[in-house]
Amino acid sequence: MTLPAVENDGGSVFPAVSIGNKRNKYQRMDSDAEDNHRSRSRKYVMACAFFASLNNVLLGYDVGVMSGAVLFIQQDLNITEVQTEVLIGSLSIISLFGSLAGGRTSDSIGRKWTMALAALVFQTGAAVMAVAPSFEVLMIGRTFAGIGIGLGVMIAPVYIAEISPTVARGFLTSFPEIFINLGILLGYVSNYAFSGLSVHISWRIMLAVGILPSVFIGFALCVIPESPRWLVLKGQVDRAREVLMKTNERDDEAEERLAEIQLAAAKTEGGEERPVWRELLSPSPAVRKMLIVGFGIQCFQQITGIDATVYYSPEILKEAGIQDETKLLAATVAVGITKTLFILIATFMIDSVGRKPLLYVSTIGMTLCLFSLSFTLTFLGQGTLGIALALLFVCGNVAFFSIGMGPVCWVLTSEIFPLRLRAQASALGAVGNRVCSGLVAMSFLSVSRAITVGGTFFVFSLVSALSVVFVYMLVPETSGKSLEQIELMFQGGMEMKGAEVELGDAERLVRKDQEF
């Protein structure tokens, strides 16, 4: 719309004014401001997820580097096969104590400072291991490292899930799994890079390099905020609003999330709820469903043998026919690259495709690869064809793991539990994960000697087949729902089989709860 020019008494003329153009100009300015805020919030949340995941590099690096370092430790410290199993598997068992402590610690001092504590404890352990003169001192360092890893592994997904906007929560919460895989790859590369040094020096440098990632965590503490949900629990609503304004693309969305968090926190403060551990040990029907899904998926992630594949990949490939140590370590680098590439693919699919479809692809693919690896090692090993197929199926197994079971497991565990239980229930899931990991890692060599490596992977394939059934029967689809809506989904008694719960159903429950 344009107003015509007007002549005044003095004869001068006011120019024509285009109101429409000015309105469009202001609309463009508002649109540009919204775009800038949206871009800043995305970058900010990405940075928070990135820095919060640094602790997970430590776990991945330890898994990867120990697979090669143990070859030199056996020669330098003259440790037995049983001591080798204890050295490798004990980290997972010890880390469960860190995970158990992590739930209460994060509720007490906050998610952010729990991550700092995890890095400090791991650094201490890595330093002790690097200078260890004996197996006993090595195990002391292993104890510190395990506790640090346990703390870090359970808190990172919880923190990221609590700061992430709903539309990107799956993508961002899979960051810790990406960093675990990156750490594994770095461990494999470290093995290969330092394998040419003397037996006494090589493994010490391999382990000492693991200290470096935790240095960056100190810088991260200056960048990342505290979890807004933890802040609300502690009565710091204004600080929580500030964080939500930075992590959500729209102010109205931030206020909506804040209202949902306050509603969930009010239930806890209102005295309706029992103490956390009492509720976990004697759960309501809704919490029981959550625990079955969360604890079950964590256990299945490990009892399908992924840590055996990663920790003992040199042993597996040696069984297939590769004898040269340098070639063995080079082959493990290929395994690490495969694992890292496929976890990157999964992060871009986890929100768009959904959690459950990725789990189907992952568990079915792992079952086929584990069975094929068992067949290859039993009937085709010690030849060129056997070596090629064994390496193919090992890479295939870690690829299918990384596309679904690896990242989705941690995403689900961090998002299905209600606010009052989230930290300690997630810690309980992490304990199940670490116990299963430790049992597999500490028994793999002994079981393989009893029923052969091929027979062991046949057992893993049977367990993996059971995981397909578990996913179909019990795991719901949580993509596209806020954390508070997921809680209502479980409480609403909706059908779990097939996970056919629509976002609209959860939204209606939210409105119903608010009206009440």
Salt bridges, closest charged atoms under 4 A:
ASP35 OD1 - ARG38 NH1 2.87
ASP62 OD2 - ARG142 NH1 2.67
ASP76 OD2 - HIS200 ND1 3.25
ASP76 OD2 - ARG204 NH2 3.66
GLU81 OE1 - ARG449 NH2 3.16
ASP107 OD1 - ARG111 NH1 2.88
GLU162 OE2 - ARG111 NH2 2.97
GLU162 OE2 - ARG422 NH1 3.13
ASP238 OD1 - ARG241 NH1 3.27
GLU249 OE1 - ARG38 NE 3.36
GLU249 OE2 - ARG42 NE 2.71
ASP252 OD1 - ARG250 NE 3.06
GLU253 OE1 - ARG250 NH1 3.88
GLU255 OE2 - ARG241 NE 3.10
GLU256 OE2 - ARG257 NH2 3.45
GLU260 OE2 - ARG257 NH2 2.97
GLU273 OE1 - ARG420 NE 3.18
GLU279 OE2 - ARG420 NH2 3.12
ASP351 OD1 - ARG355 NH1 2.92
GLU415 OE1 - ARG169 NE 2.72
GLU415 OE1 - ARG355 NH2 3.05
GLU484 OE2 - ARG229 NE 3.31
GLU487 OE2 - ARG420 NH1 3.62
ASP505 OD1 - ARG508 NH2 2.28
